[in-house]
Amino acid sequence: MASASPNTAPAPLTGVSLALAAVALALGTFMQVLDSTIANVALPTIAGNLGVASDQGTWVITSFAVANGISVPLTGWLMMRFGVVRTFVVSVALFTLASFLCGIAWNLPSLILFRILQGAVSGPMIPGSQALLIMIFPPNKRATALGVWSMTTLVAPVLGPILGGWISDNFAWEWIFLINVPVGIACTWICWRFMHNRETPTVARKLNMVSFSLLVFWVGTLQLVLDTGKDADWFNSAQIVILSIMVVIGFVAWLIWELNEKNPVVDLSLFRSRNFAFGVIALCAAYAIFFGNNLLMPLWLQTNMGYVATWAGLAAAPSGMVAVFLTPFVAQISNRIDARIMATISLLLFALSFYMRSLYAPDTDFGNLIVPMFVMGAAMSTFFTSMITVSFRDVAPHQMPAASGLSNFARITAGSFAASLATTLWDNYETHAQSNIAAAMSGGRGVEQAIHQLMQMGMSQAQAVAAITRQVTQQAYLLATVDIFRISSIIIVCLIPLIWLSRKAMANGQVHAAD
């Protein structure tokens, strides 16, 4: 196997080659992130067409998440063993094939099998695109590279529900997966065409099977806990308790093995860097809050505010549009401003957006819904660029694939925690709010008067009671929603000190050792 000096970075691309390669890498990221959310909206349609119950259809989501969660942390080893370019291109090609197979699946077991394949081969796509974008751009334009990557990573989850709902409403669900095929073919060809002769150094290192087996065990089990915990009532279920114990045992065993292994599968030594440690923690926590609220918003709009899937997705669209518009401008100024300042601004804007959403009222219209999303878009435009600049400040070029794989694994896992926690907290807060409302109503004759008025309008007593119950439930979910928004705002502000525990970082990498 060919090798080179581990500190030798591939030469940057220029001109048209750089532009085409950047677009192809961005599309690779976009496809993978989009596929992690696009099927959520279409799940009832998929389950109905395949003749299975909705709870069985959730395995379409779970299977992808488990396989992807296992494969992402292996990115560093794969790219060290086979090269960054080769690993990324093969991953995109196999992802395209798996997407085609998902599109022609004939029953639920076949779809789940192909989704497992799709998740397993897609692991290197996000960290690979990030590492390659940083490598092909000149050092003084690293902020631009990170801007391109962050746009696709943050906009895709916003567009996923919109596109998934639109396809489900107007076409067959199979096109959710088949639309990846032409994009994946183009991405594969362009990336190989312009980057095959810029392959990174490789090291002939065998895969440590003990470490790999432990990693598969605890990550796969963790994903099962996160994806099935809510439906099983969490720790009231013996199955979830047993799986959680297995996760802890597997993680501790894996951690001990990795820390004492000369050639670990995951390079945990990266956390010795103060910037990487604090940066990744802040990145994961902030992304988890963003992801959880991004999931909660359309769920609330569809279940309690009468919005269809497409319009619930469109309510979040301004954040993506603003992020796309502002990111190029942010990239231009990032080379001149300490990334810690940019990260602080981003977190403050996130907090402001969540606080504005905590002011929603029962009669909030579409216009009021989208105003905080413009603020969210401004926060998104600076978030990834600044956070990654802080985290990767001390990462050597040859460590970039491993650092990218590890940080993205932590971020994706944090997103999985957020998805499970957000919906669980939402239901718990709703139950508490509904109890408080019911207690307040029971103290007077308001309920009886309301029932009497509704009956005078032509409703039966049962209909009147049902109407009042529905109103109470909607109010309770509104209170639960704004409570979560308010708590999210507070937590985001509390993350800011973590940023300032790291050292000064510039997007162009030009910092002094004393900084």
N, C-alpha and C positions, 0 to 999 in steps of 0.2 A: 504494500500500500504506500502510495506516495506521501511524503511528509515534507514539511518545511518548518522554518523557525516559528514557534508558537506565537511570537510577538509580531509577526509580519501580517499586517492587515491588507486585504485585497485593495487594489487601486480603485479609486472612485470612478464612476462613469460620468460622462458629460453629454450635453446636447440632447438630441432626439433619443439616443439610447437611454439616457438617464430618465427622461420623461416617460417613455414607454415602459421601462422596467418598474418605475415607481407606480404607475397606474396598474400594472399587472400584479404587483405585490399588494397594493391596496385592495384590489378585487379579490385576491386570495383571502385576505383577512375578512373582507366584507361577507364573502360566501359562508365562511365558517361561523362567524358571529350570528349572521342572519339565520342560519339553520338551527341554531340553539334556541331561537325564540319563535321562528315563523310557524312551526307546527303547533304551538300552544293554542293559537286561535282556532286552527282548523281541526283540533282534536275531536270535537263532537261529530264533525262531518266525516272524518276518517273512520271513527268507530262505527258510525251508522252505515257507511257504505260497505264496511267489511263485516257487518253483522255481529258486532261484539258490544258489550256494555262499555260505558264511558270509563269506568274504573279499570277495565282491562286495557283500554286504549292508552292510558297514561304510561304504559310501558314503552310506548313509542318515544316518549320524552326521557323516561328513566334510563332506558338502554343506551341512548346516545350519551347522556350525562355521565353514566358510570364508565363507559369505554373511553370517553374523552378525558375524564378525570385521571384515569390510570396512565394514559399515553402522554399527557402534557409534561409531567416531570421527567420523562425519559428523553425529552428533546435534546438536552445538553449532551447526553451520552451518544445519541444517534448522530448528532452533527459533528461531534468530535471523531466518531468512528468512520462516518461516510462523507463528511463535508456538508457545509450549510446549504449550498446551492442544490446539491444532489438530493439531500434529505427533503428540502422544501418542495422541489419539483415533483419528486416521486409521491410525496404526500398529497399534493394538489391533484395529480393524475389519478391516484387511487380514490381520493375523495369524489372526484368527478364520476368515476366508475360506480362507486357506492351510491351516489345520488341517482344515477340512472337505474340501478337495481331497485332502489327504494321506490322509484316512480313506476316500475313495472311489477311491484310486489302483488301477489295474487291472494294473499290472506294475511292475517295478523302475525302468525309466527314468522313468515318470510319477511315481512316488513321489519319486525323486531330484529331479526338476524342481520338484515342489511343495515339497520340503524346502528347496531353494535359495530359492524365493520366501518361504517361512516365515522362514528365517534373515535374508533381506535386509530384510524389512519389520519385523522384530522389534527391530532395532538400537536405536531410540529408546525402547523400552518400559521397560527398567531405569533408565537415567539420567533418562528423562522422569518416571517415577513418583517417583524420588528428589527431583528438582527441584520437582515440584508439591507433594509432601508438605511440603517445607520452606516453600514459598510459602503454602500454605493454612492452616498452623498459625501462631498468634501466636509472636513471637520467644521468649517465655518458656516455650513448650511445644515448642521445636524438638527437644529430647531425645525427647519422645513421638513426634514425626514420624519421627525416625531409628530409634526403637525399632520402630515398625510396619514400616518398610522393612526393617530388619535381620532381623526375625523371618522374613519371607517369603523373603528372599534366602538365608538360611542353612538354614532348615528345608526348603525345596523340594528341594535336592540330597539331603537325607536321606530324604525321602518318595518321591522319584522312583523309586529301585530297588524300594521296597516296593510302590508303586502299580503300577509297570510289571510286576512279577512277578505280582501278584495278578490284574491284568487278563489277562495272558498265560495264566495258569493256568485262569481261570474264564470268560473271554469271548474274543471275537475281537480280534486285535491292532489292528484298525481303531479300536477304542474308545480306544486310547491318544491318538489325535488328536481323535476326535469329542467327547470329554468337554470339550474346550476351547470348543466352539461355544456352548452355553448360557451358560457363564461369560463368554466374550468378548462376547456380545451384551449381557448385563447390565452388564458393565464399561463398554462403549462408551456405552450409553445414560445411565448414572448420571453418568459423567465429563462428558459433553457437557451434560447437564441442569443440573448444579450449577456448572460452571466455564466455560461458553462465553462468559459475559459478563465473565470475569476474564482475558481473553487478555493475554499479555505483549506489550510493544512489539516491532515488527518492523522490519527494515532490508532495503531492496531491494538485496541484494548478489548478484551473479552467482556461480555456482559456478566456481571456478578449475579448468578442465579438466585442465591439466597436473598440478597438485597432486593432483587427484582420481585421475587415471590412475595416477600413481606410487603413491598410497596403495593403490589396488585391486591393483596389481601386487605390491608387497612384502608386504602383509598376506595376500593370497590365496595367494601362494607360501609364505609362512611357515606358514600353516595346513596346507597340503599336506605340508610337511616334517614338521610335528609329528604329523599324523594318520597318515601312511604310513611314517614313518621306522623305527619298530620292526619292522614286517613286512618292510621292505627291508634290515634289518640296518644301519641308519644309514649312517655314512660309509664302510662297506665297499661301499656301492652307488654307482655312478657317477651314477645319477639323483639321489640325495639330495645328493651333493656339488655337482652342477651347480645344483640348486634352491637350495641354501644360498648359493652364490656369487651367484645372482640376487637372493636376499633382501638380502644385504649391499649390493650395488650399488644396488638399488632403494631401500633405506632411506636410504643416504647421499645419494643424489640427491634424494629427497623431503625430507630434513632440510635440506639446503642451500637448496632451493627455498622451503620454508616459512619459514625464518629470514630470508629476503630478500624475502618477499612482503608487501605492505601489507595485503592481505585474505586471510590464510591460511585454509585449510579447517579446520585444527586449531590452536587458540590455544595455542601452546607457551610464550607469555609467562607463563602461569600458574606455570610452574616457577621463575620469579624469586622467588616467595614461598617463604621458608624452610619454612614450615609445610606448604605444598602439596607441595614437593619431598620432604622427609623423610617426611611423612605418607603420601604415595602409595607411596613405596618400601617402607616398613614394612608398609602395608596389603597390597600385592601379594605381598611375600615371605611374610607370615603366611598369607594366603589360599591361596597356592600350596601351602604345606605342609599346610594343612587339607584342601584339595581333593585333593591327591595321596594322603594317608592315608585320606580318605573313600572314594576309589576302591579303594585297596589292601585295606582291611579286608574288604569283602564278597567280593572276588576270592579272598583267602586262605581265607575260611570255606567258600566253595563248592568250590574246587579241592582243598583239603587237609584240611578238617575235617568234610566230609560234610554241610554245610548246604545246603538248597535255597534258591532265590533269595529266597523270602518271608521265611524265618527269618534269612537273612543280612542282609536289609534291616531286620528287626525288632531285630537286635542293635544297630543304630545309633539306633533310635527314641528311647531315653531322652534323648539329647542334644537332639533337637528338642522333646520335651515339657518338659524343664527350661528350655530357652531361651524357649519361649512363656510359661511360668509366671513366670520371673524378669524378663523384659524390662520389663513395666510398672513393677515396683518399681525397677529400675535407672534407668528414665526419670525417676522422681520425684526420685531423689537426684543425677542427673547435672547438674542446674542449679546445684548447690551445691559440686561437686567438680571440680577441675581435670581436664580430659579426659586429660591425660598420666598422671595417677594411675590413672584407670579403664583406660586402655590397658595400662598396666604390669600391673595386676591380671589383665586378660584374657590377656595373653601368658604370665604365670606359670601361670595355670590351664591354658592350652593345653599348656605344657611339662610340667606335672604329669600331665595326662591321657596324653600320649605316653609319659612315663616309666613310668607304671603299666602301660601296654600293652606296654612293652618287657619286663615281667616275666611275660608269658604263658608257660605251660608246655604240654607236649604233651597233658596231661590237663585243660586248662582247660575248665570247663563254661560253660553259657550265663550263669549268675549272675555268674561272674568276668569274663566278657566285657563285661558291660554296666556294671559298677561305674565304670570309667574314663570311660564315656560320660556319666554324670551330671556328672562334673567338666567334661567337654567342653561340656555344655549350659550350665553356669555361665559358662564362657569365652565362648561364643557370644552370651550375653545382653548382654555389654558390648562385644563386639569392634567391630562396625560403628559403633555409636553413638559410641564414643570416638574411633575412627580417623578417621571422617568429620568429627567436630567439630574435631579437630586439623588435618586437611588443609584444611578450608574456612574456617579462621579469618579469613583476609584476602581471601577471595573476595567481590567485590561482587555485589549481587543480579542485575544484568544479566549477570554472567559465570557464574552458577550452572549454566545448562544446558551451557555449554561445559566447565566444570570437572567436572560430573557425567559427561558423555560421555567426557572424557579419562581420568578416574580409573577409570571402569568398563571402558573399553577396555584400559587397562593391567592391571586386575585379571583380566579374562577371558583376556587373552593369557597372563598368568602362570599361570592355571589350566590352559591348554592345554599350556604347558611342563611343568607339574607332572604332568599326566596321562600324558604321554609319558615323562618322566624316571622317574617312580615305578615303572612297570611294567618299564622297561629295567633300572633299578638292582636291582629285585627279582629278576629273572632272573639278572643278573650275580652278585649276592650269593649266590643259591642255588647257582649253579655252583661258586663258590669254596668255599662251605660243604660241598657234597657232596664236593668233592675232599679237603677236610680230614678229613671223616668216613671216607671210603674209605681214606685214608692211615693213619688211626688204627686202623681195623679190620684192615688188612692186616698189622699188626705181630704179631698173635697168632692163636690158633686159634678165636677167638670166632665167626667167620663159619661155619667148618666145623661147629662144635658146634651152632650155631643151625639150620643146614640139616639136620643129623642129627636134631635134636629135632623139627623140623617134619615130616620124613619119617616119623618114628615115630608122629606124630599122623595119618598117612594121606595126606599130600601127596606128590606126585611131586617129583623133584629140581627140575624146571623150575618147578613151583608154589612150592616153598620158596624158590628163588632170586628169583622174581618178588615174593614176599611181603616178603622182606628188602629188595629194591631199592625197593619201594614205601615201606617204613618209613624207609629212608635219605632218599628224596626228600622225604617229609613232614617229617622232622627238618630237612633242609636249608632247606626253605621256611620253617619256623618260625624258624630262626636268621636267615634273611634278613629276615623280617618284623620281628622284634624289633630287629634292627640298625637298620632304617630308622626305627622308632619312636624308638629311642634317639638317633639322629642328629637327627631332627626336633626332639626335646626340646631338644637343645643349640643348634640354630640359632635356635629361637624365643627362647631366653634372650638370645642375641647380638643380637637385633633391638631389645631394650629401649633401649639407648643412643641409637638413632636417634630414638626418641620424645622424648627429653630434649634433643635438639639443636634441637627446635622451641620456639616460644614458648607461654606459657600460653594455654589455650583453654577457654572455658566453653560449654556446650551452648546457653545462652540468648544467647550472643554478647556478654555484658557483661564485657569485659575492658578494662583501661586500656592506653593506647598504650605505656606504659613497661614493661608486663608482657612 
